[in-house]
């Protein structure tokens, strides 16, 4: 049965495989790797497994399941399989670094070291393989007024629904683009929320690029579900399409959304505005680990460079699910299975013949799950005006309150990349470490320089990628080399004299 770990002191010094993230990809990777007899640790920040898509599904009531829909309910089966597995599970754990192992600590037996904080204690642990299944983040949606009280991300509202059963009481407006916008609208309507309007900012011209991929979508699992979802929302609330600009208004608190459609505009009164314009891979841990990445113009985001098995450019690190590119829950699970299976092959726990047979099974299921994704990516690609604000007064970096105008001023100084812009403005230096501003800053700088976004690059990220108390770092196990680096000498326990081989105190 599964071993639940509540403190970093209970972690083993080393594992065959460490999986980061307990969404569909992470759960499936951990299950598959453990089936082949590997010592597996799954570390996740949440209190229970499921990730964002299956958050709190284990504890959901029948009413909750009916409101959230069958795709949410499907997570119970996966989590039940996980609970029956022979592996270790660390909930409420923060993974703040992944990198090459310290050979003095781990004797070179394991190539990777993972920094974990759990129960108020930080520990480095060793691993042969690391599978990053950190999921996705909602992309920034900057426009005038998006930071005022009463405006929040649609994903945050969904988290409150799933984890605490909380729903809005007042008039609620949803604005943006993407399937999640309509999914959340339907879930709120089923919960009895007063959804005043769904404001769709999907560019009309997207149909031109999406149309060649319509047949693949029509024969995919997404088609019928998507049609039912759209019909439900259209039947129960007002949907405004073709929106070209937005502005949130209010006196210290959101009170109305100004909606522009070309030269026409209207005000929609409301108490809460929920925003969403798609999701992008969560790159922070991936980049801090040194994995290569590239700009995906179809996603309008960076994504890690991986092969068909999820193998990254860093030896021993694989990436699965939405962390490697937005693929949805079902495809994420199959990518996790492939990553777990590859770990078993690399650690000689499965023969090549058996591996090929099982790999082909997973690949066929993955191909079916990915059918229709190309249409979705083209159809719901956010418009450039909503990705890069035209108004100079619009805040881009919420942590440091840096405006688009300030970034354009710095871009005019011919800064070559995002890290130089960060040095000039502190954009990306706040607690979110660029999660809420990175993509906007990339495209804004690329626009000012007249170059592709991929040429600008992303922030240079270093561990710890999440805040860790200084006391936990101070109490970390330390090596002889670390002592010498700080003190200049190594004190021997026998006589307290400095070790001549390590120099003397300066």
KEBAFI-226757 format. One line per 5 residues: number of its first residue (from 1); for each residue x, y, z of C-alpha. Coordinates in nm, 4 decimals. Layout:
BEGIN
NUM = X Y Z; ...
END
This chain:
BEGIN
1 = 0.0000 0.0000 0.0000; 0.0954 0.3609 -0.0396; 0.3259 0.5165 0.2218; 0.2244 0.8709 0.3172; 0.5155 1.0926 0.4275
6 = 0.4438 1.3943 0.6495; 0.7950 1.5178 0.7304; 1.1163 1.5502 0.5311; 1.2912 1.3529 0.8071; 1.0925 1.0467 0.6946
11 = 1.2170 1.0675 0.3363; 1.4615 0.8027 0.2207; 1.8056 0.9345 0.1204; 1.7476 0.8203 -0.2377; 1.4770 0.6908 -0.4712
16 = 1.4830 0.5298 -0.8119; 1.2243 0.7806 -0.9386; 1.0967 1.1081 -0.7974; 0.7767 1.2372 -0.9566; 0.6838 1.6028 -0.9026
21 = 0.3118 1.6798 -0.9265; 0.0066 1.4648 -0.8520; -0.2155 1.5515 -1.1478; -0.3097 1.2978 -1.4165; 0.0453 1.2835 -1.5569
26 = 0.2206 1.2528 -1.2216; -0.0184 0.9941 -1.0823; 0.0069 0.7805 -1.3958; 0.3867 0.8077 -1.4057; 0.4162 0.7042 -1.0414
31 = 0.1781 0.4091 -1.0869; 0.3570 0.2808 -1.3971; 0.7061 0.3146 -1.2491; 0.6044 0.1389 -0.9274; 0.4468 -0.1515 -1.1197
36 = 0.7947 -0.2434 -1.2389; 0.9390 -0.2541 -0.8882; 1.1020 0.0880 -0.8799; 1.1271 0.2819 -0.5533; 0.9048 0.5812 -0.6307
41 = 0.8380 0.9054 -0.4453; 0.5543 1.1326 -0.5592; 0.5829 1.4840 -0.4143; 0.2987 1.7345 -0.4459; 0.2062 2.0683 -0.2899
46 = -0.1605 1.9868 -0.2359; -0.3165 1.8015 0.0552; -0.4584 1.5268 -0.1650; -0.3814 1.3842 -0.5087; -0.5530 1.4954 -0.8281
51 = -0.3843 1.8167 -0.9361; -0.6013 2.1002 -1.0613; -0.8264 1.8916 -1.2859; -0.9109 1.6328 -1.0176; -0.8702 1.8542 -0.7118
56 = -1.0545 1.7150 -0.4044; -1.2409 1.4582 -0.6162; -1.1859 1.1909 -0.3481; -1.3957 1.3893 -0.1025; -1.6561 1.5310 -0.3418
61 = -2.0225 1.4711 -0.2683; -2.2671 1.3401 -0.5269; -2.3914 1.6965 -0.5760; -2.0349 1.8156 -0.6333; -1.9730 1.5422 -0.8901
66 = -2.2959 1.6254 -1.0737; -2.2023 1.9939 -1.0844; -1.8441 1.9427 -1.1979; -1.9223 1.6881 -1.4692; -1.8098 1.3378 -1.5754
71 = -1.4540 1.4386 -1.6702; -1.3975 1.5430 -1.3080; -1.5542 1.2244 -1.1716; -1.3188 1.0129 -1.3857; -1.0329 1.1186 -1.1604
76 = -1.1574 0.8948 -0.8794; -1.0641 0.5779 -1.0673; -0.7094 0.7012 -1.1285; -0.6628 0.8062 -0.7668; -0.7957 0.4715 -0.6408
81 = -0.5290 0.2948 -0.8504; -0.2679 0.5287 -0.7078; -0.3771 0.4641 -0.3478; -0.3299 0.0915 -0.4021; 0.0235 0.1312 -0.5383
86 = 0.3498 0.0314 -0.3729; 0.5139 0.3742 -0.3520; 0.5770 0.6764 -0.1282; 0.3600 0.9893 -0.1389; 0.4528 1.3265 0.0113
91 = 0.1562 1.5676 0.0157; 0.2009 1.9347 0.1130; 0.5607 1.9125 -0.0100; 0.7402 2.1920 -0.1916; 0.9981 2.0868 -0.4489
96 = 1.2260 2.3873 -0.4867; 1.5157 2.2498 -0.6904; 1.6201 1.9724 -0.9255; 1.9775 1.9409 -1.0440; 2.2956 1.7334 -1.0532
101 = 2.3598 1.5418 -0.7320; 2.6428 1.6332 -0.4974; 2.8833 1.3411 -0.5387; 3.0253 1.3936 -0.1885; 2.6814 1.3352 -0.0397
106 = 2.5495 1.0619 -0.2672; 2.8761 0.8956 -0.3776; 2.7925 0.9427 -0.7451; 2.5396 0.6570 -0.7334; 2.2483 0.8806 -0.8331
111 = 2.2819 1.1512 -1.0996; 2.0122 1.3864 -0.9683; 1.9347 1.5733 -0.6481; 1.5900 1.7032 -0.5547; 1.5381 1.9751 -0.2934
116 = 1.2188 1.9167 -0.0929; 1.0609 2.1117 0.1914; 0.8062 1.9201 0.3982; 0.6762 1.9649 0.7512; 0.8992 2.2667 0.8135
121 = 1.2168 2.0776 0.7192; 1.4170 2.0976 0.3971; 1.6141 1.8020 0.2654; 1.8068 1.7112 -0.0493; 1.7305 1.3614 -0.1739
126 = 1.8907 1.1679 -0.4571; 1.7204 1.0109 -0.7573; 1.8121 0.8074 -1.0627; 1.5256 0.9654 -1.2580; 1.3008 1.2675 -1.2064
131 = 0.9654 1.3070 -1.3832; 0.8323 1.6628 -1.3820; 0.4530 1.6716 -1.4054; 0.4004 2.0258 -1.2797; 0.1038 2.0999 -1.5049
136 = 0.0078 2.4357 -1.6482; -0.0605 2.7918 -1.5401; -0.3282 3.0313 -1.6582; -0.1641 3.2725 -1.8968; -0.1546 3.6436 -1.8097
141 = -0.4575 3.8473 -1.9211; -0.3513 4.2132 -1.8852; -0.5967 4.4911 -1.9686; -0.7005 4.8118 -1.7883; -0.8424 4.7254 -1.4466
146 = -0.7475 4.3577 -1.4382; -0.5716 4.3949 -1.1023; -0.8551 4.5649 -0.9103; -1.0444 4.3933 -0.6261; -1.3330 4.1882 -0.7566
151 = -1.1353 4.0562 -1.0544; -0.9779 3.7122 -1.0328; -0.8632 3.4214 -1.2473; -1.1227 3.1665 -1.3532; -0.8928 2.8874 -1.2369
156 = -0.8847 3.0353 -0.8870; -1.2642 3.0334 -0.8755; -1.2654 2.6712 -0.9855; -1.0162 2.5826 -0.7105; -1.2493 2.7358 -0.4509
161 = -1.5410 2.5354 -0.5893; -1.3536 2.2068 -0.5837; -1.1655 2.2423 -0.2580; -1.4158 2.4296 -0.0407; -1.7484 2.4293 -0.2232
166 = -1.7411 2.8100 -0.2401; -1.9259 2.9847 -0.5232; -1.9871 3.3558 -0.5991; -2.2959 3.5180 -0.4465; -2.3304 3.8246 -0.6682
171 = -2.3555 3.8955 -1.0380; -2.0690 3.7112 -1.2053; -1.9152 3.7856 -1.5448; -1.6736 3.5526 -1.7230; -1.4428 3.6924 -1.9888
176 = -1.1752 3.5471 -2.2135; -1.1295 3.2486 -2.4413; -1.0752 2.8758 -2.4286; -1.2720 2.5638 -2.3326; -1.2200 2.6195 -1.9576
181 = -1.4141 2.9464 -1.9805; -1.7272 2.7629 -2.0926; -1.6658 2.4678 -1.8612; -1.6497 2.6968 -1.5584; -1.9567 2.8880 -1.6772
186 = -2.1547 2.5628 -1.6937; -2.0321 2.4537 -1.3500; -2.1281 2.7880 -1.1959; -2.4703 2.7803 -1.3598; -2.5336 2.4298 -1.2249
191 = -2.4389 2.5586 -0.8798; -2.7042 2.8290 -0.9042; -2.4664 3.1213 -0.9550; -2.5997 3.4299 -1.1304; -2.3813 3.4353 -1.4423
196 = -2.4642 3.7693 -1.6025; -2.2647 3.7125 -1.9203; -1.9876 3.5162 -2.0862; -1.7714 3.7599 -2.2819; -1.5787 3.5705 -2.5509
201 = -1.2590 3.7395 -2.6711; -1.1667 3.4665 -2.9205; -1.0511 3.6393 -3.2416; -1.2930 3.5829 -3.5279; -1.0026 3.5309 -3.7676
206 = -0.8993 3.2183 -3.5739; -1.1513 3.0227 -3.7786; -0.9307 3.0654 -4.0849; -0.6393 2.8757 -3.9329; -0.8574 2.6255 -3.7426
211 = -1.0804 2.5203 -4.0312; -0.8279 2.2823 -4.1976; -0.8197 2.0823 -3.8740; -1.1974 2.0640 -3.8261; -1.2331 1.7051 -3.9509
216 = -0.9831 1.5753 -3.6964; -1.1711 1.7586 -3.4222; -1.5105 1.6309 -3.5400; -1.3910 1.2701 -3.5002; -1.2298 1.3334 -3.1611
221 = -1.3680 1.2797 -2.8095; -1.3807 1.6585 -2.7677; -1.6403 1.7346 -3.0352; -1.9629 1.6094 -2.8776; -1.8655 1.7197 -2.5264
226 = -1.7735 2.0657 -2.6535; -2.0977 2.1063 -2.8467; -2.3079 2.0083 -2.5443; -2.1132 2.2514 -2.3280; -2.1632 2.5426 -2.5673
231 = -2.5350 2.4714 -2.6045; -2.5825 2.4570 -2.2285; -2.4092 2.7892 -2.1679; -2.5838 2.9642 -2.4592; -2.9196 2.8391 -2.3358
236 = -2.8755 2.9609 -1.9782; -2.6916 3.2927 -2.0055; -2.5897 3.5689 -2.2440; -2.2823 3.5057 -2.4595; -2.1124 3.8025 -2.6272
241 = -1.8726 3.7104 -2.9077; -1.6304 3.9030 -3.1249; -1.5028 4.1216 -2.8393; -1.1958 4.3259 -2.9347; -1.1163 4.5148 -2.6109
246 = -1.2022 4.5085 -2.2393; -1.1813 4.7473 -1.9449; -1.2764 4.6769 -1.5855; -1.4332 4.9750 -1.4108; -1.5286 5.0582 -1.0550
251 = -1.4601 5.2861 -0.7613; -1.1988 5.0890 -0.5667; -1.3882 4.7686 -0.6470; -1.4994 4.6045 -0.9679; -1.8459 4.7209 -1.0672
256 = -1.8734 4.6935 -1.4439; -1.6994 4.5576 -1.7511; -1.6690 4.7835 -2.0551; -1.6855 4.5622 -2.3628; -1.5775 4.6793 -2.7078
261 = -1.6755 4.5157 -3.0345; -1.5038 4.7194 -3.3017; -1.6400 5.0748 -3.2757; -1.9272 4.9765 -3.0469; -1.9091 4.9404 -2.6693
266 = -2.1365 4.8490 -2.3802; -2.1215 4.8314 -2.0021; -2.2107 4.5124 -1.8179; -2.2778 4.5590 -1.4473; -2.1391 4.2939 -1.2155
271 = -1.9912 4.2128 -0.8753; -1.7217 3.9643 -0.9801; -1.5190 3.9287 -1.2982; -1.3522 3.5944 -1.3756; -1.0784 3.5972 -1.6401
276 = -0.9329 3.3218 -1.8532; -0.7532 3.3116 -2.1861; -0.5991 2.9690 -2.1961; -0.3161 2.7978 -2.0144; 0.0566 2.7582 -2.0739
281 = 0.3125 2.5034 -1.9492; 0.4449 2.5691 -1.5992; 0.8145 2.6070 -1.6824; 0.9770 2.7352 -1.3657; 1.1113 2.4086 -1.2243
286 = 1.1914 2.2794 -1.5733; 1.4032 2.5840 -1.6595; 1.5700 2.5954 -1.3184; 1.6790 2.2358 -1.3811; 1.8472 2.3505 -1.7035
291 = 1.6147 2.1852 -1.9562; 1.6096 2.3268 -2.3088; 1.2950 2.5071 -2.4206; 1.1526 2.6623 -2.7368; 0.8795 2.9038 -2.8406
296 = 0.5612 2.7377 -2.9669; 0.3841 2.9912 -3.1855; 0.0619 2.7905 -3.1917; 0.0444 2.8014 -2.8118; 0.1932 3.1527 -2.8012
301 = 0.4111 3.0230 -2.5173; 0.7400 2.8519 -2.4417; 0.7448 2.4762 -2.3943; 1.0205 2.2309 -2.2959; 1.2022 2.0418 -2.5693
306 = 1.1162 1.6715 -2.5200; 1.0999 1.3609 -2.7339; 0.8055 1.1243 -2.7737; 0.8790 0.9610 -2.4385; 0.9005 1.2932 -2.2541
311 = 1.2799 1.2826 -2.2255; 1.4282 1.6298 -2.1798; 1.7714 1.7664 -2.2697; 1.8955 1.6999 -1.9133; 2.0017 1.3444 -1.8452
316 = 1.7612 1.1680 -1.6132; 1.4811 1.4292 -1.6306; 1.1532 1.3615 -1.8120; 0.8563 1.5955 -1.8478; 0.4975 1.4776 -1.8896
321 = 0.1499 1.6236 -1.9269; 0.0654 1.9901 -1.9620; 0.4092 2.0804 -1.8252; 0.5487 1.9696 -2.1623; 0.2721 2.1228 -2.3760
326 = -0.1024 2.1619 -2.3320; -0.2633 1.8246 -2.4073; -0.5541 1.7794 -2.1635; -0.6119 1.5393 -1.8759; -0.6491 1.2117 -2.0677
331 = -0.3425 1.2653 -2.2868; -0.1477 1.3828 -1.9807; -0.2183 1.0512 -1.8101; -0.0880 0.8562 -2.1105; 0.2238 1.0732 -2.1301
336 = 0.2811 1.0007 -1.7625; 0.2531 0.6285 -1.8301; 0.5127 0.6560 -2.1063; 0.7490 0.8489 -1.8788; 0.7121 0.5908 -1.6000
341 = 0.7643 0.3064 -1.8463; 1.0767 0.4733 -1.9877; 1.2171 0.5040 -1.6359; 1.1694 0.1304 -1.5894; 1.3518 0.0598 -1.9156
346 = 1.6397 0.2929 -1.8330; 1.6835 0.1301 -1.4925; 1.6719 -0.2205 -1.6423; 1.3437 -0.3227 -1.4789; 1.1784 -0.4262 -1.8071
351 = 1.3095 -0.5981 -2.1196; 1.3071 -0.4286 -2.4586; 1.0466 -0.6650 -2.6011; 0.7984 -0.6115 -2.3178; 0.8766 -0.2405 -2.3239
356 = 0.7983 -0.2085 -2.6953; 0.4669 -0.3898 -2.6559; 0.3533 -0.1757 -2.3638; 0.4890 0.1426 -2.5194; 0.2868 0.0823 -2.8366
361 = -0.0310 0.0389 -2.6304; 0.0223 0.3699 -2.4529; 0.1190 0.5468 -2.7772; -0.2049 0.4376 -2.9479; -0.4130 0.5657 -2.6571
366 = -0.2159 0.8909 -2.6565; -0.2705 0.9462 -3.0279; -0.6468 0.9063 -2.9807; -0.6489 1.1480 -2.6869; -0.4530 1.4065 -2.8871
371 = -0.6915 1.3941 -3.1830; -0.8590 1.7316 -3.2140; -0.6004 1.9226 -3.0085; -0.4620 2.1025 -3.3146; -0.8063 2.2458 -3.3933
376 = -0.8507 2.3588 -3.0334; -0.5110 2.5288 -3.0278; -0.5831 2.7217 -3.3476; -0.9455 2.7999 -3.2605; -0.8819 2.9359 -2.9110
381 = -0.5444 3.1041 -2.9590; -0.5695 3.4327 -2.7640; -0.5588 3.7515 -2.9686; -0.2387 3.9574 -2.9686; -0.4124 4.2652 -2.8230
386 = -0.5091 4.0605 -2.5167; -0.1627 3.9081 -2.4807; 0.0245 4.2381 -2.5139; -0.1623 4.5425 -2.3743; -0.1747 4.8466 -2.6012
391 = -0.2481 5.0852 -2.3137; 0.0794 5.1972 -2.1509; -0.0895 5.2364 -1.8133; -0.1855 4.8687 -1.7902; 0.0037 4.6813 -1.5192
396 = 0.2009 4.3848 -1.6541; 0.3959 4.2748 -1.3452; 0.1509 4.2589 -1.0559; 0.4145 4.1820 -0.7922; 0.6229 4.4927 -0.8642
401 = 0.3434 4.7000 -1.0269; 0.5363 4.7541 -1.3502; 0.3310 4.8949 -1.6386; 0.3467 4.8194 -2.0085; 0.4662 5.1758 -2.0660
406 = 0.7626 5.1273 -1.8327; 0.8610 4.8082 -2.0116; 0.8397 4.9842 -2.3476; 1.0681 5.2592 -2.2147; 1.3274 5.0001 -2.1195
411 = 1.2823 4.8094 -2.4451; 1.3696 5.1315 -2.6286; 1.7156 5.1097 -2.4666; 1.7823 4.8047 -2.6865; 1.7941 4.5532 -2.4015
416 = 1.8660 4.2169 -2.5652; 1.6497 3.9938 -2.3506; 1.4100 3.9438 -2.0635; 1.6768 3.9146 -1.7951; 1.8201 4.2557 -1.8810
421 = 1.4688 4.4014 -1.8707; 1.4245 4.2421 -1.5288; 1.7449 4.4073 -1.4067; 1.6206 4.7498 -1.5182; 1.2619 4.7219 -1.3926
426 = 1.2354 4.4306 -1.1405; 0.9656 4.2821 -1.3671; 0.9641 3.9115 -1.2799; 1.1498 3.9502 -0.9489; 0.8424 3.9217 -0.7263
431 = 0.7042 3.6190 -0.5389; 0.5476 3.4727 -0.8539; 0.8903 3.4625 -1.0251; 0.7413 3.5637 -1.3585; 0.4461 3.3268 -1.3578
436 = 0.1972 3.6146 -1.3996; 0.4020 3.8433 -1.6248; 0.6587 3.6349 -1.8114; 0.4705 3.5652 -2.1342; 0.3443 3.9234 -2.1607
441 = 0.6928 4.0640 -2.1053; 0.8386 3.8264 -2.3671; 0.5954 3.9264 -2.6395; 0.6074 4.2946 -2.5506; 0.9868 4.3024 -2.5779
446 = 0.9773 4.1007 -2.9000; 0.7235 4.3435 -3.0428; 0.9367 4.6452 -2.9519; 1.2501 4.4886 -3.0998; 1.0738 4.3541 -3.4087
451 = 1.2012 3.9991 -3.3538; 1.0333 3.6596 -3.2944; 0.9386 3.5892 -2.9332; 1.1677 3.2875 -2.9246; 1.4682 3.5117 -2.9851
456 = 1.3936 3.7110 -2.6685; 1.4090 3.4058 -2.4428; 1.2666 3.3648 -2.0952; 1.3751 3.4556 -1.7435; 1.6871 3.2871 -1.6096
461 = 1.5467 3.0879 -1.3209; 1.7515 2.9538 -1.0323; 1.6578 2.7464 -0.7274; 1.4826 2.7818 -0.4981; 1.1948 2.8341 -0.7375
466 = 0.9496 2.8603 -0.4465; 0.9973 3.0556 -0.1211; 1.1653 2.8454 0.1481; 1.2231 2.9746 0.5045; 1.5853 3.0670 0.5722
471 = 1.5819 2.8497 0.8848; 1.5148 2.5411 0.6710; 1.8142 2.6195 0.4521; 2.0335 2.6828 0.7549; 1.9433 2.3407 0.8942
476 = 2.0164 2.1529 0.5708; 2.2647 1.8657 0.5914; 2.6016 2.0048 0.4907; 2.9166 1.8596 0.3378; 3.2838 1.9118 0.4100
481 = 3.3083 2.1183 0.0911; 3.0231 2.3433 0.2073; 3.1914 2.4029 0.5441; 3.5198 2.4971 0.3796; 3.3423 2.7303 0.1370
486 = 3.1970 2.9273 0.4292; 3.4573 2.8916 0.7062; 3.7744 2.8426 0.5058; 3.8712 2.5308 0.7052; 3.7307 2.2007 0.8243
491 = 3.7259 2.1450 1.1994; 3.7890 1.7894 1.3098; 3.5713 1.6516 1.5887; 3.8683 1.4811 1.7628; 4.0774 1.7833 1.8559
496 = 3.9019 2.0863 1.7106; 4.2099 2.1773 1.5058; 4.1770 2.3011 1.1498; 4.2454 2.0394 0.8845; 4.5585 2.1427 0.6964
501 = 4.4339 1.9752 0.3812; 4.1450 2.2214 0.3684; 4.3398 2.5362 0.4452; 4.3450 2.7524 0.7538; 4.1072 3.0103 0.8871
506 = 4.1473 3.3481 0.7177
END
